[in-house]
Amino acid sequence: MIIGHDIAGIREDAEGRASIDVVDPADGTVIGAVVAGDAADVDRAVAAAVSAFDPWSTTPMSERIAHVEALAAGLDRHRERLASTLSAEMGSPIAFARAAQVGVAIADLAQLVAAARAHVERESVSNSLVIAEPVGVVAAITPWNFPLHQIMLKVGAAILAGCTVVLKPSEVAPLNAAIVGDILREIELPAGVVNIIHGDGAGVGSPLVSHPGVDMVTFTGSRAVGESVATAAAATIKKVALELGGKSAAIVLDDAPVEESVRSVLASCFANAGQTCAAQTRVLVPAPLVEAWQAAAVEAAAGWAPGDPKDEGTATGPVASALQRDRVQGHIATAIMQGARVLTGGLDIVEPTAGGAYVQPTIFTDVTPEMQIFHEEVFGPVLTITPYATIDEAVDLANDSVYGLSGGVWSSDPRRALDVALRMRTGTVGINGAGLDVGAPFGGYKQSGIGRECGVHGFEEFLELKSVMGAAALIGDHS
């Protein structure tokens, strides 16, 4: 059966239409299909969102919050269904899918609801009444690596802010979005507030981004596609939020515990088969510690051996597709050709399940800034080790990137680690293994994107500010 669009609260019939197969990367089998949308579908979805905007934007915040809390409860109610679907469509190990892919999405909504509860819509500033208003119709384009998490960050924040949404999920992993559509009908979200349209970038993404009825575009994906999204949106001067790539560095200071830092860095780099935009994929180690750090990393890497994602004990599943496997192996091959030394992993084929898109978790050493692997995002389970002589050199190496999404610092002295973290040109930094905090702003410097997600700042991305001059004394009126 082909899954159709969700437009104006109705799951459309897609039989007889062109479709896109959804493939299980663990064995290459087709597990479903979604309709291949086109510009006419985009027009209908945007029209539904435009029609729903006025009544939804004037719906009291308490009612919007109630709907989002019901959505979170629906995710929890369907946790197993969502986890198994995510595991099948993009290869996430089932235990990780349950705890992280679904669990983090639920946590996202809790923090966004807290932000909405604390939100002050009207305030007096100088001699003006300043009002925060919803930006309008939002086009949300989400990726395949953490699809549900990204849908909730965008859709949850937008509808709490009073916006309506046209969501285009990744065609690689769209089935979880269809479940979200089911949940939205279960909780009786008003028709047209969230519309889900399936398809690829050419058929749906491009006409959606450039559509004159769309007021804002929020996109998560590659830097190259982000550039094209921003260019297309610029034609109508839309507000744009972009969460793009990363090549994040972990700086290990000379007093850092070796085994603990190794475990944390490998978890950051190898979790989700390395398909995490904020993964710490470059580790910078003091030259005297390199040998000890390398030995500990090789030993710890054995715990990340690829396995069947349906097995509860699997830590590393396949990457999301055969195409992604080939891209990652291309990066590994280039690094070897340029002189990086393989400590573990490499190009040998592994197939815990026949026909799967597996990549061996790989660690390179002797990596220098002249090599492509030092600068280019791999988006697979590949870690590089580079020695440094001084802290100044380590900071310079960490900042030697067009990206600036994440990073880490390890030290037995947290204050010393903080001093280094403050010098890193990146949107987030974890000290001694601290991970994603969905209550704090997440986003990047430089070519890692524009704007922030999560919590208060993620909620505020979907607001515009209006200043009514001379009305500061009227702040209590019309509230």
N, C-alpha and C positions, 0 to 999 in steps of 0.2 A: 504494500500500500504506500502511496506517495502522500506525504504530509503536506497539507496546504498552508497558506498564510493564515494568520489570525488578524483580521481587520474588523474594526468596530464590534469587537466582542464575539465574532463568529469564526469558527474554523472552516475555511473554505474547502470545497471539493477540488481536488487537484487531478483527478483521474483524466487521462488523455492528454495531459500537458507535459511538456518537456520537464525532465527531472534531473537531479544530481544525486548520485549514489553516495551513501555514507559507508565507509569501509572501516572494519576493525583492523587496526594496525598490528594486532597480535598475530593474525593469521591471514590477512588479506581478503577476508570474506566480506561480502556486502551484507550489512545488517539493517539497512533501511534506505529511504530516499526522501528528499524534499523537493518541492516544486522549484523550478528554475525561474524565478521572477523576472519581470521586465519593467520598463519605464511606466507602462500603463498600470501595473500593480502598485508601483511607487506612488503614482498620482492618487490612486484610491486610498492608499494608506495615509498619505499626508492629508488628504481631504477629511478623512475620519478624525485625525488628530486635530486639525484646525477647528472642526465642528465641535469637538469636545473641550477645546481649550477654555472658552469663556466660562462654562458652568464649573469646570474643574478648578480653574484658577481662583474662583470665588467660593469654593467649598471651604468651610472652616478647617483650620489646621488640625483640630482634634479629630475630624473625620478622615483626613488624609493619613494621619498617624495610625488610626485604627485599621485602615486598609493595609498599610505597610506592615503593621504587627501581624495581621492575618496572613499576609504573604510569607513572613518569616515562619509562622506556625505551619503554613502549608509546606514550606521547604523541609521543615523538621518531620512533618507527617509523611512526606514522600522521600525521606532521606535515602532509604535503601534503593528505591527505584531510580533516583537521581544518581546515586553512586555507581550502580551497576551500568547505567546508561553512559555516564562519563567514562568509566573504565573501558567500555566496549568501543566507544566512538573516538577516543583520543589516547587510549593506552595507559591511563593512570592506574597504578596498582590499587586494588579495591580498598585496602585499608586507608591509603592516602586519600583516595577519592571521598571516602566516607568522612574522614576527620578534617581534611584540609579543603578539598574542592567544595564540599557541601558545608562543612562546619564553618569555614571562614566566611562563606556567603551569608550565613545566618548571623554571624557576628558583625558583618558589615552593616546589616540592616539595623541591628540594635544600636550601633554607634550613630548611625544617621538619624534614627528616631530621637536619640538623646539630643542631637544637635538641633533637630526641628523643635523639640520641646523648649529648648533654651533660647530659640531664635527671637529676636526683637524686630518686629516688622517695621515699626515707626519710631523715630527718635528725633530729638531736637539737636541740630548741629548749627552753631552760629545763629543766624537769623532765619534758618530754614527748617522745614519739616522734611526729613529724609525718609523715603519709603523704599523698602526692598520688595520688588515685584518679580514674579516668574518671568524668565526670559522668553518663553513661548513654546513653539513646537521644536522638539529636540530630535535630531537624527543621532542614534546611538549605534556605533559599529564596533562589534566586540570580537576578540580573538579566540583561537582554539586551545590555548595552553591552560588558562584558568577561566573557562567560558562562563560558568555560573557566577563566580566571584565578580567578574567584570560586568555581567548583566545587572547584578544587584547594586554594584556601586553606581552605575549610570542610571538605571531605571528607578531604583529606590530613591536616590537623591533628587532626581528630576521630578518625580510625582509628589514627593514631600514638599518640594519648592512650589508646586502648583503648575508645573509644566505638563504637557502631553508628549508622547514619545512614539517614534517609529524606530523599532529595533531591527537591525540586520545582524543576526548572529553569523559566525563563521560557517561557511558551507562545509568545512571539514568536520565540525562538531556542532551540528544544529539541533540534535535530538533533545538535549537538555532544555533548550529554549522552548521546544514544543511542550514539554512538561510544564514549564513556567506558564505557558499559555493556558494549559489545563487548570493550573492552580488559580490563575487570575479569574477564570470563569467560576471556579468553586467559591471564591471569596466575593464574587459579584462586584468586581471593580467596574465602574461605569464604562459603557461601551465607548471605544475610541481613545481612552486615556492612554492605553498601551497597545500598540499594533505591532505584530511581528511579521516581517516579510523575509522570505528565504530567497537565496540566490547568490551569485558570485559578484565580484567587484564590478565587472563590466556591465552586467545586466541590472544590478540593483544598487550597488555602492555608488557608482558615478552619478546616476540620475538622482539619487537621494541626497547626496552632498550638494549638488548644484541646484536642487529644487527651490524655486522662489518662495514656497510656502514654509520652508524650514528656517527657523531663526538661529539655531545653534547646532553645531556638530561636535560630538564627543567621540573620539576614535582612540582605540588601543591596538597597536600592531607595530609593524616594522617602520624604521625611519624613512625608507624610500616611499612606502605607501602613504605615510604621514605627510610627506612633502606634497604628494599629489592631492591629498585631501585638502590641505591648507590652501593650495593653489586654486583648486576648484571652488572652495568656499569663499575665497577672496573676491570672486566675480560679483557676489552679492553682499559682500562685507558682513558675513555671518560671524558670530562669536564662535571660536574654535578652542577646544581643549584636546590636547594630544598627550598620550602616554606611550612613548616609543621605546627604543632599544636601550641597551646598556652594555658596558664592558667593565663591570665593577671590580674594584680592587680591595683586597683584604691586606692590611699592613700588620705584620706580626712584629712586635717590638722585642728587644733582646731579653726582656724579663718575662716574656709570655710563657705559659705552660704549653709545652709542645703537643702532647697527646690531646689535650682539651681543644686547643686551637685547630688541630688537624681534624678532629671529629666535626667541629662546627663548620669549618670551611668546606669540607667535603659534603656535608649535608646541604649547605647553601648551594653548592655547585651541582650536585648530582640529583637532588630531589626533583621529582616530576620529570625524570630523564633529562635534566639540565634545561628544561624548557620553561625557564623563569626569567622574566625581564630583569629582575633585581638580583639574579644569581651572582655571587662573588666568584668570578671565573679567573681572576688574576691574583695570585698570592705573592706578596713581596716579603722576603725573609732575610734577616741579617745574615751576612755571609758566614759567620761562625756557626750558625744554627742550621744551615741548609742541609747538610748531610743527615742530621738527626730528624729534621722535618720531613725530608724525602722518605727516609726509611719508615717513619710512622705513617706517612700518607699511603705508601704502597700496601702496608699491612691493613690499614683501615679500608682501603678501596675494595678489598676482598668481600666486605660486607655489602657492597653495592652491586654484586653480580646480577646481570639481567635475569628476569624470570617471568613466568606467566602472570599477567596482571590480575587474573582471577584468583590467584593463590594469596591467602591472607598474609603469608610471610614474605611476599615479594617486596623488595625495596625499589627496584628499577624495572619498569616495564619498557615496552618499545617506545620509540619516538612516535609522533602523531601520524606519520604517513611514510610511504616509501620515498616520496619526494624529499621529505625532511631528512630521512636517513641518508640519502645521497648527498644532500647539501652538507651535512655534518661530516661525512666521510671525506668530502672534498676539502673541507678545512683541515682535517687531520692529515691528509696526503700533502697538502701545501706546506704545513708546518714541518713535516718530516723532510720534505725537499729543501726547505730553507734552513735546516740545521737544528731544529728543536729535537731533543732527545726524549724518546718514549720511556717512561718509567714503568707504566702498566697500561694495558689496553692497546689501542691502536686500530689497525685496519682489519684484523682477523674477523671473519664472520662468526657471529654467535646466533643461534636460533633455538631458544628455549621452547618456543612453539613454532612449528613449521610455517614458513611463509611470512614470518613476522618482520617488522621494520626495526630491528634491534641495532644498537650501537654499544660497543663496549665502553664503560666509563674509562676515560683516558686521562692520564696525568703526564704532562710534558715538563721537562726541566731544561736548563740552559737557554731559556727564552729571553730574547733581547727586544728592545723597542723597534728594531729594524724589521722584525718579522710581522707578517700579517696577523698571525694568531694573537699577538699582543694587543692589536687594535680592533680587529673585526669581531663582531658578535657572532658566535657559533650557534647558539640556541640548541645546545646538546650537552651531554655530560663530559665536558672537556675542561680541564684545569691546567693553568700554566704556573710555573714557579720561576721567579726571577729574584736573584740576590741583590742586596743593596749594602752600601757601606755606612751611610749616615741617615738620620731621620729626614734631613732636608732632601736627600736623594730619594728616599722612599715616598715622600709627599709629592715630589716632582714626577716620579714615575706613576703614582696613582692618578695624578691630574693630567697626565699625558694621554688624553683621550678626547674625542669629539663628543663623547657621552658624559653624563653625570647623573646617573639614576640612584646608585646605591654604593655601599662600601662597608668596610668593617675595620676595627682596630682591636688588637689583642695586647693586653699588658696585665701584669699582676697589680699594677697601680691604676685604678680607674681614672684618677685625675690626670695622670700622664697620658692615658688613652684619649681622654677628652681633649687635651691640648692638641693632639694630632688630628682628631676628628674635626675640630674646628677649622683646620687648614685644608680640608678636602673639599673640592668644588663639586659637590654632589648633593642631591635632594634628601637622601637618608643615609645615616651611618649607624651601624650597630656596634656597640661596645661590648666586647667579651661575649659575642654570640647572641646578643639581643636581636630578635627577629622582628617581623612585620608587626606593627602596632596599628590596627585598623581604626583606632581613635585619633591618631595623629595624621597630619597631611602626608600624602605620598605622591611623589612626582619628581621630575628631574630638572637639572640644569642643562644648558647647552642643547645639543641635538637629541636629548632624551625626552624633550617635550615641552608643553606649555600648560600651565594650570596644575591643579592638585586634585587628588581623589581622597576619599575616606574622611569620616567625621565632619566637623564643622566646616572645614575648608572645602571638602568635597561637596557638601550641601550648598555652600555659597556660590560655587561655580555656576549654578543654574538660576541665579538671581541677577536682576538689573537694579540699579539705584536711581531713584527719581528724587530730585531736590525741588521742593516747592518753596521758593523764596518768599520771605515775609510771613510765613505761616508757622514759625516755631512755637508761638503761643497757643496754637490750635492743636497741639499734639494729642490732647485727650479727645478731640472730636473725630467722629467718623471712624473710630477704631473698631 
